[in-house]
């Protein structure tokens, strides 16, 4: 599966809510997003980073506009104090856990 569309997010949870946010994020899965990595700041457990690799921009848009996304966002928004999103072009790499 080829990854052609990347999204990098930096998410600031409300103080003390980082664990809840991580738990919500790590359960996300979609076939058209084969790369999905959640990390957190070493010195700030409420600072969360998300890296997504999608098969296409269209796939990302389709999933983001689905009803399930509304349900997710209703849980996500109360945990988040702020976020920064960057769109990027994936060029390669690997992950093994």
C-alpha positions in Angstrom: 0.0 0.0 0.0 1.4 3.4 -1.0 1.2 6.4 1.3 0.9 9.6 -0.6 -0.6 12.1 1.9 0.8 12.9 5.4 -0.7 14.8 8.3 1.4 15.7 11.4 -0.4 17.0 14.4 0.8 18.6 17.6 -2.0 18.5 20.2 -1.9 20.2 23.6 -4.3 18.4 26.0 -5.8 20.3 28.8 -3.6 19.9 31.9 -3.8 16.4 33.3 -5.9 15.1 30.3 -3.0 13.7 28.3 -3.6 10.1 29.3 -7.3 10.3 28.2 -6.3 11.9 24.9 -3.7 9.2 24.2 -6.2 6.4 25.0 -8.7 8.0 22.6 -6.1 8.4 19.8 -4.4 5.0 19.9 -7.8 3.2 19.3 -8.2 5.0 15.9 -7.7 2.8 12.8 -8.6 3.0 9.1 -7.5 0.8 6.3 -6.6 3.8 4.2 -4.3 5.2 6.9 -1.6 2.5 7.3 0.7 4.8 9.2 -0.6 6.1 12.5 1.8 6.9 15.3 1.0 8.6 18.6 3.8 9.9 20.8 4.0 12.3 23.7 6.4 14.8 25.1 9.1 13.5 27.4 8.8 16.5 29.8 5.1 17.2 29.2 2.7 14.3 29.2 -0.1 16.6 28.0 1.8 17.3 24.7 0.8 14.7 22.1 2.2 14.2 18.6 0.3 12.3 15.9 1.8 11.2 12.5 -0.6 9.9 9.9 0.2 8.4 6.5 -2.8 8.1 4.1 -3.2 6.4 0.8 -4.5 9.6 -0.7 -5.7 13.1 0.2 -9.2 12.0 -1.0 -9.2 9.0 1.5 -8.3 11.4 4.3 -11.1 13.8 3.3 -13.6 11.0 3.0 -12.9 9.7 6.4 -12.7 13.1 8.0 -16.2 13.9 6.6 -17.8 10.6 7.8 -20.3 10.5 10.6 -17.8 8.5 12.7 -15.5 11.5 12.6 -18.2 13.6 14.3 -18.5 11.0 17.1 -14.7 11.0 17.5 -14.5 14.8 17.6 -17.2 15.0 20.2 -14.8 13.0 22.5 -11.6 14.7 21.3 -12.5 18.4 21.5 -13.1 18.5 25.3 -9.7 17.1 25.9 -7.8 19.5 23.7 -6.5 23.0 24.7 -5.0 23.6 21.2 -3.6 21.9 18.1 -1.3 22.6 15.2 -1.7 20.6 12.0 0.8 20.3 9.1 0.2 18.5 5.8 3.3 16.8 4.3 4.4 14.7 1.4 5.6 11.3 2.7 8.9 10.2 1.1 9.8 7.0 2.9 10.7 5.4 6.2 9.7 2.4 8.3 8.3 1.5 11.6 8.5 -1.8 13.6 7.0 -2.3 17.0 
